[in-house]
Amino acid sequence: MSSSVPTVTAMTNTTGPTSSFSDGSVAGSSADPAFPDLDGAARLPGDDGFDAACTGYQRAAVHRPGCVVSARSAEDVRTAVAYAADHDLHASAQVSGHGLTTALDGGVLVDLRGLTRVDVDPARRTARVEGGATWQHVLDVVTPHGLAPLSGSSPHVGAVPYTLGGGMGLLGRRYGYAADHVRAWEVVTADGTLRRVTSASEGELERELFWALRGGGAGSGIVTAMEIDLVTVAEVYGGSLYVDVAEAGDVLERWRRWTASVPDEVTSGVAMLVLPDVPGVPEDLRGRHVAQLQVCVAPAGDVPHDDQHSVDGVHSDDGVRSVERLREAVPVLRDTLCMRPFSDSGAIFDEPDRPYAYRSRTAMLRSLEPGALARFPAAVGPAAPVMCVAGLRHLGGAFARSPRVAGAVGYREAEYLVSVLSPVAPTSEATGDEVAALHADVLAPFAPEVLGANLSFTFGPSTPDEVCSAFTPPAADRLRHLRDRVDPGGTFLANHPLPAQ
């Protein structure tokens, strides 16, 4: 992202004061005769900024397009898509590149990093977020109003791509998936049309697009902006408890039992990793196989089912007391739990912010079977053939509740998510085949409880069956039918393409 200083302006509309953010990270105009009227720039291989636009956080795959359009407006996106469709080229978009799996080879890459404007309406508790904004952009604007988005564990991830995949966030057990709180999408479809779609759109196609984009991914177009609900959350009680697996081999079972009794305002997960004994790693964690128990307690309050962004902003004793029970149940090496502003929520999971190459697989689970869980630490520990970071997330709560307006999010009945991630070349010497074999072995014991994959946390090639498994069969068929209607020529290169029927 640009190091330029963002500008913040204030304005007034009919519903109350509004704040805005704009990041002028992309400047210039196109000299390419194919794009004579761009607000942004068209870049060809060898041009300044071309490689930077192609390279994202995920380094296991890198786009190699024939052209990059660094957009500064929705019209730039429309122009780029229309050009690709007219010339039978693939098109794809990139923000941060965290989830990149399928890279362009030729075609047109739409670089959305210049579309970072965020407008917040405090009275309505909504925000309009442009397609290239990260959650950090959103936090910078909404936090001064005591509001929060339903963002994830990393503020560096693109807000729109995250939401298109459903959005399993830090406040999720309290408020549900981020996609459930989208009021409108602004999306460019393969015919070069910029559409604003809502659940109440006049056209049936627009209403169907609205449904699909709420959890069905980006295969139906390139989203240039979304309007989302915000929640009244200024601060959370959150952080991590670090436990040495050698001292508490049943730490995952203790966490599982604990999750069975926590209130909905408590969202939690576990990351298991073997930390090297090297400078830079905290001394109390060096050389240990660590279970990082990650916890976020949202403010409590009555949350009506049809108005899930209405809360009183007060933390409940039940939520904080439940965390105390977890703290007492495990031998803690390091404790970072505290009250913190939600703008500091990225410190809860404390994930790396430096780019690297990785692959992962996931499974949504009906439940966590204790026998499978008992085998997990050894499978991903120091004796594993390649390095891996294993994860568990507790779902249920509002994740399991259907929103007033339906979307494509699948398997709301899942109680847990399990994932396993490993670095690959050029970050690691591990081959893709070695990593795939380990991941299959690690996930095999959970098979009886698997509902399907979660594509938002699946980084790397997936089989057609794995992609289909992320949705219920009716939802998968509905997504295919819509794709055939809005993109019959196959202009958009999907990250995880649904196979034909």
N, C-alpha and C positions, 0 to 999 in steps of 0.2 A: 504494500500500500504506500501511498505517497506520504512523504514527511512534511508536506505543506500544511500550514496552519489552517484548520477549518474555521469557517465564519459562521456565527450564530446570529440570527436575526429574529425579531419579534414582529408579529402582525396580529391583526384582529379580524375575526370573521363573525358571522351571525350567531355562532354557537359558543363564542367565548374566545379568550386569548389563545394564540397558537404559537409554538416555537418551531424553528426550522434549522436544519443543518445542511450545509452544502460543502462538499470536498472537491476542490478544483484540481484533482490529481491527474486528469487527462486534458491536455490542451492541444490546440492546433487544428488544422482542417486538412482534408484530403487533397492531395495533388493527383490522385488517380482518376482518369477520366471516367472510370466505371462508377465512381461515387463523387459526383461533382458538388453535391450540396450537403455534405456531412457537417454537423456541428463538431464532431470529433475528428478522428483521423483513420485513414486506411493505411495499413502497413504491410509490406511485402517482406519475404525472407531477406535478411541483410539490413533492413531498415532499423534505425534506432527504436528501441521499445518492442520490437517484434518478439524476441526471445523472452523478455520479461512477461509479456502478455500470455505467451503459450505455457509458461512454467508456473505451476501452482504449488500448494503445500504438499500434495501427494507427488512423490518423485518416481514412483514405479511406472507411471505412464505420463507421457508428455505429448501434448497436441503438436502436430506438424501440419498446419493448414497451408493452403496456398495463399491465404490472405487473412489478416486480422482487421476487424473493424472495431476500433476503440470508441465505443458509443458515449455520447454525452446527452443523448435525448432518446425518447421512445421512437421518434421519427428515424433516428440513425439505425435503431434495431430493425424497424420496419423495412428500411432501405436495404439493409444487409440480407435479411431473410428473403425479400423479393428477388434480389440479385441471385442468391443461391438457387431458389426454386426455378427461376427463368433459365438458368444455365445447368440444370440437373446436377447440382452440387449438394453435398451434405452441409448442414449448418449445425453448430452447437454453440453453447454459451459457457462462460466461466466467470466466477467471482473470486473465491479464494482457492478453489481446486482441492479442497480437503477430501472430497469423495470421488475424485476422478477415477474412473475404471475403464471406460471406452474412449480412446483418444482419436481425434481426427487425423486422417492421412490425406491431405488435400482438403478442398472445400473452404468454408468461411467460418472462422471463429469469431464470435461476438464477445468482445471484452467488455464486461459490464462494470468495471471498477470506477468508471466516471459517473455512474448513476447512484449516488450515495445520499441523496437528499432524504431527510426524515422530517415530516410535519406532524406535530402532536396537537391534539385538541383536548386540553385537560378537562373541559366540562363534559364532553362525551366519552372521555377516557378511550380515545382511539388514536391511532397513528397511521399515516400513510408512509410507507417505506419503499424507496426505490429499489430496483432489482439488484443493484450492486452493493448495497449497504451490508455491512457486517452487523452482528449484534452489538458490537462496541459502538458503532455509529448510533444505533437506536438507544442504547443505555445513556450515552452522552446527552441526548436530547430529553428523554422522558424522566430521568432520575430527578432533576430539579423540581419536578411536579409531584414527587412522591409516588410515581407510577412505575410499573415494570412490565416488560414484555414476557411472554412465555418462552424465554430463550433457553438454550442448552448449556452444557457444562463448559464450553469454550466460547469466549466472546469474539474470537477471530473468525468464526465460521460465518458464511453468508446467510443472512436472515431468510431470504426467499428460498434458496435451495433447501435449507433445513426444514422450513415449513412445508414445502412441497412434498417432502418425504414423510410428513406426519408431525414430527417435532416432539420428541420425547424429552421434556425439559426438567429443570430443577424444581419446578413448582407443579409438576405433572399430576401427582396423586391428589393434589388439591383442586386443580382446574382442568385437567385433561390434556389432550394433544394440542399443540399450537395450531394445527390446521383447523381444529374445531372452532377457532376464534377468528378466522378470516372472514371479513365482511364483503370484500370485493377483490378481484384480480384484474390487473391490466395486462393483457397478454397479446403477443403478436403470433398469429397462426401462419401456417405454411403458404397461404394465399396472399401474404403480405398485408393482412388486415390487422389493425390494432383494435382490440375489443376490450370493453370493460364489462366483466361478467359478475353477476351476483345470483343469489338464489331466486331473486324476483325478476331477473332479466326477461324481457318480452319474448325473445326467441328461445325455442327449445334447445337449439345447439348451444347457446350461451349458458343456459342453466346446466346443461350436461357438462360443459367445460368447467363450470364452477365446482360441480361435484367431483370431477376427476382430479382437479388440481389440489383439492383438500385431501392430500395423502396419497395420490396416485402417481406422483413424480412429475417430471417436466416433459414427458414425451409428446405432449399435445401442443407445445409452443414455447416461446421464450417470454417469461414474465418480466415486465418492465416495472411493475409496482404492485403492492398489495396494501389493502386497508385492514388493520387488525385491531382487536380489542386489547386494552391494557388492563392490568389489575392494580389494585391499591396496595402495593407492597413497597415500602421504603427500605426495610431491612429484614434480614432473615437470621436465624440461628443456624450456622452451618460450618462445615470444615470436615476434617478427617481424623480418624483414629488409626494409627499404624500398629500392626501386630506382627510379631515374628511367628511365622508358621511353624518353625521348629519348636517353639514354646507352647503353641496352641494349635495342634494339628486339626482340631475340630472347630476352628474359628468360623468356618462357613456354616456349619450346622448351628452354632450359637447365633449367628446372624440370621439364619433362616427362621429359627424359632422366634427370635425377636421381632422379625417383620410380621409375624402372624398376629401380633397384638397392637401394632402402632396405629395411631389415628391417621386420617387421610392427609393431614397437613405435613406428614413426614414422608419425604421422598429420599430413597437411599440406594446405594450401589456398593459394589466391591470391585477393586482392581487388584490383581495378584501379579507381582513381578519380582524377578530376582535382580537385586541392585548390586552393581559392581563395587568392589572395594577400591575405590579410586577417589582422588580429590575432586571436590565438587558435589559429591553425595554427602549429605549430613552424616556426621560420624556415628550417630546412634543407629543409622540404617545401613551403613556400608556392609556389603558382603552378605546380606540377609535375604531370605525369601520372605517377602512382606505381603501381608493382606492389608490394603488400604480401605478402610470402611468409610465411605463417603456419605454425608448426611446433610440434608437441607430441610429445615423446619419453616414452613410458610406461616404467615399470620393466620390466626383462626377467625372464625366468624361465620354467620349464616350465609351459605352460598346457594341461593335458589337454583334449581335445575335449569330454569329457562333464563337465568341472568347470572352466569357463572363469574362475571367480573365484579360482583358486588360483595365487598367484605368490609370488616370494620378495622382492619389493620392492627389488631392486637394479637400478640402471641398467646397461645393457650398453655396453661400449665401442663396439660396432658402431653403435648408434643415435646416440650423440653424435658419433662420427667421421663418420657420414654427413652430419650437419648441418654439420660443418666443411667437407666437400666442397662443399656448397651455398654456404656463405659465401665460399669461395674462387672460386666460379664466376661470381659476379655483383658488379658495383660497388655497394657498399652505402652508402646515404646515412645510414641510421639503423639501429641494431642493438639490439633489446630482448631478445635471447635470453639466458636465464640459468636456473639452478636456482630454482624457486619452489614454494611449497606449493600443492597442488592447489586449496586454497581461494581462491587468487589466479588461478585459471585463466581467469577472465573477461578478464584483461589480455592474453591471448595474441592473440586476434583484435581486442581493443580496439574493440568495436562501440559505436555510440552508444546512450545510455540515455534520451534524450529522445524523447517521442512525436512522430511525424510521419506523413504520409500517403504511401503508396507502393504500387506495383504491380510484379509480377515474373513471369517465366516461367523454366522449368527444363527440363533434359533429362538423363536418365541415358544415359551413353555406353559402348559396348563398348570404345572406345579413343579416344585423341586423335590425329586425323589431322594431321600437321604443316602441311599446306597450309591447313586450316581454322584452325588455331591461329595461323598467321602473319597472318591477316586480322583477328584478334580485337582487337588493341590499337587499330588505326585506327578500327574500327567503334564502339568505346566511348570513344574519346579526346576531345580538345578539339574536334574537328570534328563530333562527334555532334550531331544536331539538338536533342536534349534531354539533360539530365544523366542519367547512369546509373552504377551501380556493378556491375561485372561480377565474377563469381566462378567459381572452379574448385576442386573438392575431389577429392583422391586417395582412391579407395576400394580395393577388393581386400583382401588380408589376411583378417582375421576377418570383415569385411563379406561376403565371398564364401562363407563356410562356413555350411552349414545347421545350425541348432541341433538339439539332441536332440528338442525338442518343437516342432512346426511352428507357424508363424504366417503372417500375411498379407503380410509384407514382400515386395515384388516386385523382380525383376531383380537378384539377388545377383551375377550375373556382370558387372555394370557395373564398369568400371575407374575412371570419373570421373563427376562431376556438373558441369554447366555451368549458370550462372544469370545473369540480368541483371535488375537492379532499378532503378527510377526513381521519384523523388518526383513526386507529382501534387497537384492541388488538395485541401486549401487550403495545403499546404506549398509547392507549385510552381505556376507558371502553365501547365505542360504539361497537355494534355488527355489523357484516357484513350485516345483514338484515336491521338494522336501517339505515345504511349508504346507502345501495342500494335504499331504499325507498325515502330518502331525495334527492339523486342524480336524481332519476327519476322525482320527483316533480319539482326540479330546472330546469331541461332541457325541461320539457314538453311544456312550452310556445314557445320554439324555433322550435318545430316540423315542422311547415309548411315550414321552410327554410332549413331543414337538408338534406344534401347530403349523409352523411355517417359518420362513426366513424373514428377517427385517432388513430391507435393502439399504436403509439409511446408514447401517453399520456394517454393510457388506462391501469390502474393498477388494476388488479383484474379479476375474472372470467368474461368471455363474452359469450353470447349465440352464437350459430352458425350464426344466422342472423346478429348479431352485427359484427362478424368477417368478414363475407361476405360483409357487407356494407362498409368496408374500401377500397374496390376496385370496379372498374367498373365490371359489369358481365363478359365481355370478358376477362379482366385481371384476375379475380378470376378463371375462367375456365382454362386459360393458366397456372396459377400457380399450380392448381391441377394436370394438365396433366404432368407438369414438375416434380412435387413431385413424382408422380407415376413412372416416368421413372428413376429418380436418387435415390429414396429411397423406392423401392417397399416393403421392409420388415418393414418399419416404424421405422427405427433405431433412427432417431432424434426426440426428444421431443420438439415440437414447443411451444413457449410461448403463441401464439394465433393460434391454429391449424385451418386451413380451413377445414370445414366438407366435406365429400365425396359428389360427385354430386348427 
